[in-house]
Amino acid sequence: MTSLISLTATLLIPESTVYAHHSTAMFDHSKSVTITGVVKEVQWTNPHVAIFINGSEGKEEASLWLMEMTSPGNLVRDGWTRNAVKAGDKVSVSFSPLRDPSKGKGGALKKLVLSETGQVFTANIRAAERPNIDEVQDK
């Protein structure tokens, strides 16, 4: 019985890891949108960090936007920290919007500026999620 459970777990684990990661194709990387607003929540979790912002484009009424980024490990290598952006921070955010606006308001964050300090944080979900082919070939 134990070996049957082990075999089943061995067969299912690779399949689940393949499905755990998703593409960035849901974002239109040829476009850039900028909103200003206030950070509602930061979810510093794998597989992707998410920042929720009550914000707006121009003079429209503020609404909740979801900004998706890469993993915490990739962001740390790019200079982010868990506490770099916090709930209550006033921000300006540039991002690649969702291709299908019926899915909600949000996108792949490219640049975030903290209004109070002017500190700039950047993220490139496409580059961070792509395997580093050059390093693999050099080894």
Backbone torsions as a table, in degrees:
resi	resn	phi	psi	omega
1	MET	NA	-43.0	-179.7
2	THR	-62.0	-40.6	-179.9
3	SER	-68.5	-31.9	176.1
4	LEU	-65.4	-41.6	177.7
5	ILE	-65.1	-43.1	178.8
6	SER	-62.5	-42.4	179.5
7	LEU	-64.1	-44.4	179.0
8	THR	-61.3	-45.3	179.7
9	ALA	-63.1	-40.8	179.8
10	THR	-63.2	-38.9	-179.6
11	LEU	-73.4	-31.8	-176.4
12	LEU	-85.2	-29.7	-176.6
13	ILE	-60.0	-50.5	179.4
14	PRO	-59.5	-37.8	-180.0
15	GLU	-65.1	-41.5	-178.1
16	SER	-68.1	-33.9	179.2
17	THR	-70.6	-31.1	177.4
18	VAL	-65.7	-42.5	-178.1
19	TYR	-78.0	-15.2	-176.5
20	ALA	-70.4	-25.2	-177.8
21	HIS	-103.2	138.3	179.2
22	HIS	-121.1	162.5	-177.1
23	SER	-76.7	164.3	174.1
24	THR	-97.5	13.9	-177.7
25	ALA	-65.7	-17.0	179.8
26	MET	-71.4	-11.0	179.5
27	PHE	-103.3	143.9	177.2
28	ASP	-92.2	93.6	-175.1
29	HIS	-73.2	-6.3	177.0
30	SER	-84.7	-9.1	-179.2
31	LYS	-116.6	155.3	175.1
32	SER	-134.4	131.3	178.6
33	VAL	-121.0	145.6	177.3
34	THR	-124.3	132.8	174.1
35	ILE	-126.6	158.7	171.4
36	THR	-122.8	148.6	-179.8
37	GLY	174.7	-158.9	-177.0
38	VAL	-123.0	133.8	179.0
39	VAL	-67.3	126.6	176.8
40	LYS	-90.9	-42.9	-175.5
41	GLU	-158.2	147.0	172.7
42	VAL	-121.3	123.9	175.8
43	GLN	-106.6	98.4	-177.6
44	TRP	-89.6	76.1	-175.0
45	THR	-138.7	158.9	172.8
46	ASN	-81.1	151.3	5.2
47	PRO	-87.1	-13.4	-178.3
48	HIS	-139.3	133.8	173.9
49	VAL	-72.6	141.0	179.1
50	ALA	-128.0	139.1	175.2
51	ILE	-122.3	125.9	177.3
52	PHE	-99.6	129.5	-175.5
53	ILE	-128.9	129.0	169.2
54	ASN	-85.2	104.4	-173.7
55	GLY	-152.4	-179.6	-179.4
56	SER	-152.3	158.7	171.1
57	GLU	-92.5	117.7	177.8
58	GLY	64.5	-129.1	-172.9
59	LYS	-100.8	7.2	178.4
60	GLU	-66.1	162.3	178.3
61	GLU	-66.6	140.7	-179.1
62	ALA	-64.8	142.8	175.1
63	SER	-143.7	171.1	-177.1
64	LEU	-83.0	127.0	178.8
65	TRP	-117.9	143.4	176.5
66	LEU	-110.3	120.6	176.9
67	MET	-105.2	121.2	179.1
68	GLU	-100.7	143.1	177.5
69	MET	-131.7	-171.6	178.8
70	THR	-81.9	-167.2	-177.5
71	SER	-72.4	159.1	176.9
72	PRO	-56.1	-40.4	-179.7
73	GLY	-61.0	-44.5	178.2
74	ASN	-64.6	-39.6	-179.6
75	LEU	-67.1	-39.3	177.6
76	VAL	-60.5	-41.3	177.9
77	ARG	-64.3	-22.8	177.9
78	ASP	-94.5	7.4	174.5
79	GLY	101.2	0.3	177.4
80	TRP	-79.5	158.6	168.7
81	THR	-130.5	165.2	179.7
82	ARG	-56.6	-32.7	-175.7
83	ASN	-106.1	15.1	-179.4
84	ALA	-61.1	-39.8	180.0
85	VAL	-127.2	130.5	-175.6
86	LYS	-129.0	159.8	174.4
87	ALA	-55.0	135.5	-179.3
88	GLY	97.1	-16.4	178.2
89	ASP	-67.2	134.8	172.4
90	LYS	-85.8	131.8	-172.8
91	VAL	-140.2	160.6	166.8
92	SER	-120.4	130.9	-174.0
93	VAL	-129.6	130.8	172.1
94	SER	-108.5	138.9	-175.0
95	PHE	-155.9	162.1	171.4
96	SER	-86.7	119.3	-174.1
97	PRO	-74.0	164.7	172.6
98	LEU	-62.8	141.8	177.4
99	ARG	-66.2	-35.6	-177.2
100	ASP	-109.5	99.4	-177.2
101	PRO	-63.8	-15.7	177.4
102	SER	-70.7	-12.6	178.9
103	LYS	-81.6	-5.3	-179.9
104	GLY	121.4	-173.8	180.0
105	LYS	-103.6	124.0	179.2
106	GLY	166.0	-174.9	179.8
107	GLY	175.2	-170.2	177.8
108	ALA	-94.3	113.3	-176.8
109	LEU	-61.3	134.4	175.0
110	LYS	-108.9	-44.5	-175.3
111	LYS	-148.7	136.7	176.6
112	LEU	-128.3	130.9	178.0
113	VAL	-118.4	125.4	175.3
114	LEU	-77.1	119.6	-174.9
115	SER	-61.0	-39.1	-175.1
116	GLU	-67.2	-39.3	-174.4
117	THR	-111.4	-17.8	-175.1
118	GLY	79.5	3.0	180.0
119	GLN	-63.8	136.1	-176.5
120	VAL	-110.9	133.4	173.7
121	PHE	-122.8	135.8	178.2
122	THR	-119.6	157.4	177.4
123	ALA	-149.7	141.7	177.1
124	ASN	-132.2	91.8	-174.9
125	ILE	-60.5	-35.1	-178.7
126	ARG	-67.4	-45.2	-179.2
127	ALA	-69.7	-40.2	-177.3
128	ALA	-69.0	-30.6	-177.8
129	GLU	-87.7	-12.0	-179.3
130	ARG	-83.3	135.2	177.5
131	PRO	-60.4	145.9	179.0
132	ASN	-84.9	86.3	-174.4
133	ILE	-60.3	-41.6	-177.0
134	ASP	-59.4	-45.5	-178.9
135	GLU	-65.8	-38.8	-179.7
136	VAL	-64.9	-41.6	-178.5
137	GLN	-69.7	-28.8	-178.4
138	ASP	-73.8	-19.6	-175.0
139	LYS	-84.3	NA	NA
